[in-house]
């Protein structure tokens, strides 16, 4: 039965092999935002070579994060609550509460650049500005790995994010603010004056616009473009049909070979059983039949008995 199992596995691999690369590609495309937050926090802390309170320190990211910017600023919780602070594109008003309370905290700024749509994909939307992130961590030890995360909440007026260098807004679309909470929630809101968004909590923020599907025009999609697209689609369909036919033929051939092998195997097993049974049976003596010899059984006749022998 081992040969049967291996043959069936070979058939399965032959049939499924055209689709295996597609499965791998689908599984390899996803962004891990929490892991990126932890990584950028580490680069921001490494920028504090000679830390000073209230001073912005820009971190350095590796080549695989080209275009991403990260900065850190250490503050006193009491000073942040009483005066607020301006940090890059973020305008943080007074009255911000830190939970759990610590004496000093570090604000980490993120600009995800061209990787915004990779780590925060939004189907049917396009980014007009890169994602800007604002997170808070405990500053008790700037050399610590994985420091405690802190929640910051504006208790009086909201924090404001100013976006610059926007991409053109698609025709028929309206810019919108989008915020991503640390718990995975997504919230849309209206854009304020001067391309600003507001928030009461930390998180990730951006300006987006909905992609509106427009009807194709003759200029954009002429007869040649349509025919080329149709031809490409037909070729793809032909290859799919051809591959299915070839795969089906191979499957039928292999299944026929398996059935023939199983039938032959059963016949051999039956013959072996008959030979074994003949070896343990009673040996027959040989007798002459014409010019040849053949086995013959011993003859035992029943002795005749007269009926008168049982008479009383």
N, C-alpha and C positions, 0 to 999 in steps of 0.2 A: 504493500500500500504506500510505501515511501515514494516509489516512482510515480504513482498516481497523484500524490500531493504536490510533488515538484512540477509535474506537468500542468496541473491546474494553476499553480502560482505563475508559471511561465505565461499561460494564456491570459491571466489577469493583468500581468505587467504589460503584455503586448497591447491589450485593449486600452489600458489606462495611461500609457506612457505619453500620448500627445497632450494630455491635460495636466500632468504633474508639474511642469514649469509654471503654469498659470496659478496653481494653488500656492506655490512658494512666493510668487510675486505679490499676491494679495496679502499674505500673512506678514510680509516684511515691511509694509507701509503703515506706520503709526507713529505718533509723537507722544513721548512720555514727559508731560509737563511737570509733574512733581519732581521727577529726577533732575530735570533742567533747573528748577528752582534751587534744589540742594547744591547743584554744581556751581551755579552763579553765586550763591551765597558764599561758597568756599573761596571763589576768586575775589569777591569783594572784601572778605576778611583778610586775604593775603596782601591787599593793597595798603593795609594799616601798618606800614613799616615804622613810622613815627607818628602814632595817632594823636590827633588834636580834636577836641570837642567842637562841633559846629563847622568843621572843614570837610569838603567833599574830596574823596580819594577815588580816582578812576582805576578800576581793575583791568587786568589783561586776560583775554580769553584765548584758547588754543585755535589752531588753524581750521579745525573742523567746525568752529562756531564763528567764522568770519562774517562780519556785519553785525554781530551781536555786541551790545555795549552793556557794561555793568559798573556801578559806582556804589560807594558806601559812605554814610555819614553818621558819626556817633553823636548822640544828644543825651541830655538829661531829661528824664520824664517830666519833672516839674517845669523846666523851661519850655518844653514842647506844649504843655498844657496852658501856660500863662501867655506865651508869645506867639506860638505857631512857628512855621518855618517855610521858606521857599526852597525846593529841592528839584533841580532840573525843570521839567515841565509841570511839576506838581506844586500847587499852592496850598499849603496846609494851614488852616486858620487856627486860632487859639481855641482851647476847649477840647482838644483831642485826648481821649482817655486810653491808657495802656492797660491791657489785661493779659496775664496777671501782672501786677505792678512790679516794676524793677526800677532801681535807681538810674541806670543808664541803659540805653537801647541803641541799636544800629538800624538805620533805615537803608534798605538795599533797593537800588533803582535798576530796572531792566529795560532795555530797548532791543526787541527781538529781530528787528530789521526784516530781511527777506525770509527768515524762518518763522514768521508769524503764522502763516497758513499751514506750516508743517506741524507745529505743536498745538495750534488751536484752529483746526479746520472748521470752516463754516460753509456748508453746502448752499449754493445759490446766492452767495454773497462774495463781494470782492473787497479787499482791504484798501482803503484810501490812505491810511497812515499805519505805520508799524505798531505792534502791540507795545504798550508801556506798562511796566509792572512796578508796584510799590509793596514791599514786604518789610516786616519788622522782626528783629531777633534780639535776644538777650546779649548785652555787651559786657557781662561780667568777666569773660575770658575771650579775648580776640584771637587766641591761638587754638581755641577749642574746635573740634570737628562736630558737625551736626548740633549746633547750639539750639536752645529752646526757641520755638516760634512764638511770637506775641501777636495779639489782636489789637489793632488800633481803631478807635471809633470816634468820629466827629460828633460831639454832643450838642453843639450850637449851630454852626453853619457848615455846609458840606465842603469837602476838599474839591479843588478844581484842577482839571488837567487841560493844558493848552497844547493843541496839536498844530504842527507846522509842516511845510513841504508836502502838501496833500497831492495825491494823484487826481487826475480829472474825473469828475463824477460821470458815470455812464448816462447816456441819454435816456430820459424817462425815469431815472432813479433819484432818490433823495438821501442825503447823508444821514446816518444814524450812529448814535453812540452804542457800543456794546461793551459789557463788562463780564468778566469771568471770575466767579468766586473761587476760593480755595477748596470749596466742597464740590465743585464741578458744575455749578449752576451758571446759566447764560441769561443775561438780561439786556433788553434793548430799551433805549430812551432817546429823547429828542436832543439834538445838538444845540448848545447854547451859543450866544453871540461870540464871534471871534473864533469859531471852531473849537469850542470848549465842551467838556463833559464834566459832570459832577458825581461825587460818590461820598458816602458816609463811612465806608470801610476800605481796607486795603484789598488788593487784588490785581487783575490785569485788565487793561482798557485799550480801546482802539476806536477808530472811525471806519465804518463800513458802508457799503451801498448794495442794495439788492440788484442782482443781475436779471434784467428784464429781457426775455426772449423776443426778438423782433422777427417779423416775417421776412423771408429772403427776397431781395430785389433782383430784377433781371440783370442789372449791372454787376452786382456782386456774385450772382450765381447764373452765369450764362449757360447756353446749351452744352458748350464744350465741358464746362465744369461738372454739370449734372451727369453727362454721359460718362465722363471719366470716373466719377464716384460710383455710378451704377456698374460700370465695368469692373471696378475694383471689388465691389460687393459680390458680383457674380463669380469672379475668380475665387474669392474666399469661400463662397458657398460650394463651388465645384471641388475645391481641395478638401473641404469637409466631407462632401459626399464620397469622393474617391477614397479618402482615408477610412471612412466607415465601411465601404464595400470591401476594401482589401483586408481590413481587420476582421470583418465577418467571414470572409473566405478562409483566412488563416485559422479562425476559431473553429469553423466546421471541419477543416482538415485535421486539426489537432484532436478534436472530439472524436472523429472517426478512427484515428489511430489509437486513441484511448479505449474505445469500445472494442476494436479488434484485439488489442492486447488483453483486455479483460476476458474476452471469449476464449482466447487461446490459453490463458492462465487457468480458466475453469476446466477446459478439456484436459490439460495436463494433470490438474489436481484429481480429476475423476479417474484417469488412467492409472495414476499412482495408487489410488485407493483400491482399484480392482486388482492390480498386481500384488499389493500387500495382502489382500484377502485370499488370493490364489496360493500364496506361499504358506499360509497357515491352515489350508484345507487338507482334506484326505487325499493321498496320492492314488491315482488310478493306474491299474495295470494296463499294459499295452497288448493289443491283439491285432492279428493280421486281418486286413480287410482288402481283398483283392491283391494288388501289388504293393500296397502301402500298409502302414500301421496307424492305429488310432487308439486312444484311451477307451477302456471299457470298464463298467462297474461290475462288481461281484453280484452274481445272481443268487437270490435266496428265495426258494419257492416255499409256499405254505403247504405243509403236509396235509394231504386229504384226510378227512375224518368221516367215517360212516355214521349215518344217522342212527343206526341200530346200536351204536356204542353208548348212546345216551338213554337208551330205553331202560325203563325200570325192570 
